Amino acid sequence: MAMSYGINTTCIYGEAKEQGDDKHYGALSYPIYQTATFAHPQVGVSSGYDYSRLSNPTRNQLEKVVAALEKGTDAFAFSTGMAAITIVMEFFSPGDHIIAGDDLYGGSVRLFDNISRKNGYDIEYVDTSREDIEKYIRPETKAVFIETPTNPMMNITDIRKMSEITKRHGILLIVDNTFLSPYLQNPLELGADIVIHSGTKYLSGHNDTLSGFVVVKDKSLAERVLYVSKTTGANLAPFDSWLLLRGIKTLGIRMDRQQTNAARLAQWLKANPKVKKVYYPGFEEHPGHDIMKRQARGYGAMLSFEMESKESALRVLNNVKLISFAESLGGVETLLTYPTLQTHPDVPVEIKERNGITESLLRLSVGIEDIEDLIADLEQAFA
Ligand SMILES: *Cc1c(COP(=O)(O)O)cnc(C)c1O
């Protein structure tokens, strides 16, 4: 039985460092196999690789690291997070009913409403952080798709409890774990069947590469992902796989620092009279705080806050200098996002308003800068 590493060691080496592996001349950085195809020595004999859509050594190395981090048996790397979600949505058939969280990433909502519905799926949005989903389950229900914390309202769903319900009904629990990364939360260990990541965010960590992951711990699910992915072909390129391998090496220290900065900024915002409300699960009074304490190893580095008016929100967006007004999250640079326009333009206004995504809501993805510089920037932007 191989010794299992701690999480920071796993970020660098994966599950097991290969002893005496001289295939790569001792290179500490995994080589980029920039090749589309692989020659066969003779009929019926293979190097283990045939064609890079099916598998590629650099991508495989990345997939091994991500599978180990997420405590899965198999991980699959795709060109984007949306490609990963699209692959999983190919598991269903016309007439299938899927329960989805009602505060998901806007791109997932666009996919579900405009592509999945066209394929005959019945997608029903439910606030999984508050409602008992059992009453929504019908014979046609095949899956529950959630994010926790949600985007951007930071609502928390109890993954363990949810998995008890989905297991009882024999349906899949799919968790988009992008907001916390495997460093802070492992949904497969809490009973989820499929974990999804936008690797563009914390895993890559430098706002420079797009990627997505599907991670499973069940061989038959792994075979389904492999079949759909090799057939549809959104697999991650060798160079991008290498960038991800490189980014993941520092996942732990980045997340630690980002979380510390986020906790400080959450306090600063809470104390600011121009801020009406701060949504941050690290606050004891946050309704999901206790659940998150049980199921995650931290509160992450994302937070949202409500300004007193649309005008003051726009003023902050226009005035930040160090912090960038940009979409995306999870990287070393602190980003300020305007969810109603940037991440959630395709979510119907009634749903946005009901969920609290108003025109005065801003979202922060906190980076690794010096906290004094971040606070100074916000101070001048708020003035
Ligand atoms: C960004 C994001 C996605 C989509 O990922 P891309 O890499 O941009 O395609 C999916 N889910 C969540 C929670 C995200 O933040």
The ligand as an SDF file (V2000), in Angstrom:
LIG
                    3D

 15 15  0  0  0  0  0  0  0  0999 V2000
  -16.1150   29.9640  -14.0030 C   0  0  0  0  0  0  0  0  0  0  0  0
  -17.0390   28.9450  -13.5070 C   0  0  0  0  0  0  0  0  0  0  0  0
  -17.5370   27.9490  -14.3540 C   0  0  0  0  0  0  0  0  0  0  0  0
  -17.1930   27.8950  -15.8250 C   0  0  0  0  0  0  0  0  0  0  0  0
  -15.8480   27.6790  -16.0220 O   0  0  0  0  0  0  0  0  0  0  0  0
  -15.0430   28.1770  -17.3390 P   0  0  0  0  0  0  0  0  0  0  0  0
  -13.6800   27.6460  -17.1110 O   0  0  0  0  0  0  0  0  0  0  0  0
  -15.1230   29.6720  -17.3380 O   0  0  0  0  0  0  0  0  0  0  0  0
  -15.7410   27.5940  -18.5040 O   0  0  0  0  0  0  0  0  0  0  0  0
  -18.3750   26.9830  -13.8000 C   0  0  0  0  0  0  0  0  0  0  0  0
  -18.7260   27.0160  -12.4970 N   0  0  0  0  0  0  0  0  0  0  0  0
  -18.2710   27.9750  -11.6590 C   0  0  0  0  0  0  0  0  0  0  0  0
  -18.6760   27.9470  -10.2370 C   0  0  0  0  0  0  0  0  0  0  0  0
  -17.4250   28.9690  -12.1380 C   0  0  0  0  0  0  0  0  0  0  0  0
  -16.9810   29.9230  -11.3050 O   0  0  0  0  0  0  0  0  0  0  0  0
  1  2  1  0
  2  3  1  0
  2 14  2  0
  3  4  1  0
  3 10  2  0
  4  5  1  0
  5  6  1  0
  6  7  2  0
  6  8  1  0
  6  9  1  0
 10 11  1  0
 11 12  2  0
 12 13  1  0
 12 14  1  0
 14 15  1  0
M  END
$$$$
